[in-house]
C-alpha cells in the first residue's frame, strides 16, 4: 500500500513518522533528566530556617524541653514540642511516624520549605530514624540531638535481662539491636540536613556517653567546650550553655564545632 502512494505522499508520511519518533525520544530524555536531577539533590536551603520541632526522650516527658523551648522562642523561633505515642516507650518507628505527621502539619501551617528538629535522648534517635526512613532528609535543614543513644546504651541492655521492665523502645535502644544496626549502617547520616550531636561526658543514662556521636555529624561534648561544667543526662535540655549551643546551630550560619574559646560567650 505504501509503495502505491506517490513520491510526495511517501515523503510526507515518512516525515510525520520521523517527527513523532523525535518527539517521543525528547520527551523521554526530559522525564529521565528531571527524575535524575531530583534524585541527585533534594537538599533544602541551609540559610532559610523554618519551624523548630522538639522531640522528647524515652518516657515522653516534656518538662525539661519546656526550658529549651522558652529559650528558642525568646530568640524568635517558632517552636513545637512533639507528642509521641505510647508515652514514648513504644516502637521507635511509630514515634518517627508521629514526628512525620507533626512535621507535615508544621510545614503546611508555616509554608516553610523545611524544619529544624531537635531530639533529646531517645528523641534524637527518633529524629534520625525519621530522616532516613520517612523522607525526613528532604524536609529538614538541621537535625540536632542532645545526649542521644545513637549507638545504644548499656542501661537498655541491662533492662532486657529483666522480664516486664524493658518495653519495645527500651529493647530497640540496646546496643546492636536490630533497629540500631540498620540505622547505623553506613552512611549514618543521609544527605540533605546538617546533623549535630551535643552530649556530656557525665551522662549516666547513655552508656558509654560517646554512643551519642554520629559519623557525618558535628559531634560536640559540652566538656570539650567548657571543661569544668558538670552536667548529667537530665540536665542537657535545661542547661543555658546547651541552649546557647543549640540556638547557634539552628541559626542562619552553617553548623559549627564549638571550642573552649567559645565557653565564656556561651555562658554569659
N, C-alpha and C positions, 0 to 999 in steps of 0.2 A: 504493500500500500504506500509506504514511504517513497519507494522508487518511482511510483506513478505520479508523484507530485512534481510540479515544475521546479526548476532550479531555484528561483527566488523564494518559493514557499518552503523548500527544504532548508535554505539558509535561514529563513525566519524562525522556523521551528527549532533548528539547532541553536540559534542564538538565544531563544527563550529558555531552552533546557539548560544551556551553559549559565545563563544569568541566575536561574533558580538554584543550581548547584553552588554557585559562588555565594549566594545569599545564605544558604544553609551552612556552608563552611564558616563564613564570617560570624554568623550568629553563635555557632558552637564555640568558636575561639573566644568571643566576648564573654560567654557564660562561664567557660572554664577559667578565663583570666580573672573574672570577678570573684569566683569561689576561691581561687588560689590566693588572691590578694587578701581576702577576708581571713583566710586561714593563717596567713603569714603574720599579720599584725592587727590584733584586736585590742591592743592596749589603749587605756584611756589617758587623757592629758594629765600629766603629773602636777601641773601648775594650776589646776582648777579643782579645789576642794569641794566636796559635797557634804551631805549629812554624815554624822558620826553615829555608828551603832555600837553599843557596848554589850558584850556577851558575857553573862555571869559564868562562874565556875561551877564545879560539882556541888550539887545541892540547890543551886539556883538562887542563893541569897543575893540580894541587890543592895544590901545596906552599905557595903564597902564601896560599891560602884557609884553610890549617890554623891560621895565627896568628889570623885573624879569627874562625874557629870557636871557638878556645880562649877568646877574649875574650867572645864571646857566651854560651858555656856557663858561664863564671865568673859571669856575671850571671844565671844561672838559666834560660837559654834552651835549648830542645830544638832541636838543630841537625843538619842532614844536608847533606853535600856531594853533589850530584847527579853521577852518572856519565853522560857524554854519549857517543853512538855515534861511530864513525869518528874517534876521537881529537879530537873536536870540530872536525873540518875538513870534514865532510860538510854536506849541506843543512841550513840553519838550521831549516827546518820539521821535519825529522826530530829535531833536537835539542829543539825545542819539544814534540814528542810524547813524548820521553823525560822531559822535565820534567813533563809532564802525568801520566805514569804514576807518577812519584815523588810528586807532589802527592796523587794519589788514595790511594796507599799510606800517606802521612803522615796524611792525614785519617782514613782507616779505623782506623789504629792508635791515634791520639790522641783520636778522637771530637771533634776541634775543628771549629769552623764554618768556619775559614779558615786560610790560611798567610800568612807573610811571605816574600817572595822577594828575594834579594839577588844581582844578577848582576854579575860582574866582567868588564870588557872586552866581548867579543862576547856573553858571558853575559847582559848587560843587554839586548841586542837580542833574544836568545832569550826572555827573560822577557816583554818587551813583545809579541813575536810570539805567545807563549802566551796572554797576557791578551786579545789581540784575536781570535785565530783558533781558540782551543781552550777557550773559555768560562772562561778563567783569571780574568777580571774578576769572575766570580760567586763565586770561591772564594779570592780573595786580599784581604788587608787593606792591606798595604803592598808596593810594588814599588820597590826601591832599586837603582840602577845605579851602578857605580864605573868611571869612565873608559871609558864605552861609546861606540863609534862609531855613535850612533843615526842620524846622517845620513851615515854612511860615512867612510872615511879615505883620504887620498891614497896612503898606503902600499899599500893593497889595489889601488887603481887602477894604481899603478906595477907591481904584480905581474902584472896582467892582460896586460901587454905582453910577458911572457916565457913561452914555452911550458913547461908542466910544473911551474911553480913556484907556481901560484895555484889551489889546489883549489876545490871548489864554494863553501865558506863564504867563502873569500877573495874570489871574484868577487861574491858577494852583498853583501859589505861595502864594495864600491867605491861612491863617491857616485853617486846616480842609477841604481843597479842596479834591476832590475825589482822585486825584493823590497822594497828600501828605499823605492822610490817609492810602492808600495802601502801599506807600513807607515806612512809619514809623510803619507798623505792625511788631511786634517782629519776628525775630531779626532785628534791624535796620541796622546792618552791616553783610553781608553774609560772610561765611567762605572763607578764602583764603588770600586776601590782608590785609595789616595793614592800618587802617584808622586814619587820623589825622585831627582835625579841629582847625584852628587858627582863632581867632576873636578878635574884640576890643570892649571894653565897651562903647566907644564913637561912635559906629555905629548908624547913623541916618537914614539908609535905611533898615537895618534888625532890626525890632522892634517886640518884645524885642531882644536885641543883643544875649541873651542866646539861642535864636532859632537856633543858629549855632551849638550848642552842639549835639552830636550824641551818643546814647548808644552803647557801644562797641568800641568807638574810643578814641584816646588820645586827650582830649579837653584842649586847652591852650588859655587863653585870654592873649593878649600882656601885659596888665597891671598886670597880676599875675607874670610876669617875670620882667618887668620894670615899676613899679608903676607910675612913673612920666611922662610916654610917653602919649602925647595927639595925638590920631590917629582916623581919621574919616574913613568911609567906603571906599571912593575912594583912600585913602592913603595906603591901605593894600598891593596892589601889587607893590608899588613903595618904600615902607619902607625898608631901609637897614637892620633893625632888623628882620623884617618878612622874608626878603630874606635869611638872615643867618639861621633863624629857618628852613625854607623850605629846604635849602641846607643840613642841618643836618639830616632832616627827610628822605631825599631821598638818603642818603649815604649808605655805606655798613653795618653800625651798625644798630641794631634794633631801631625802633622809640622810642622816649623818651618824658617825660614831663619836660620842662624847668622850672627852679626855679629862684628866684631873684639872686642866686649866679652866674647865667649864664649871667646876664644882661650886665656886663662890657665886657665880651668876645664877645657877640653878637653885641655890639655897636661899637666895635673897627674896 
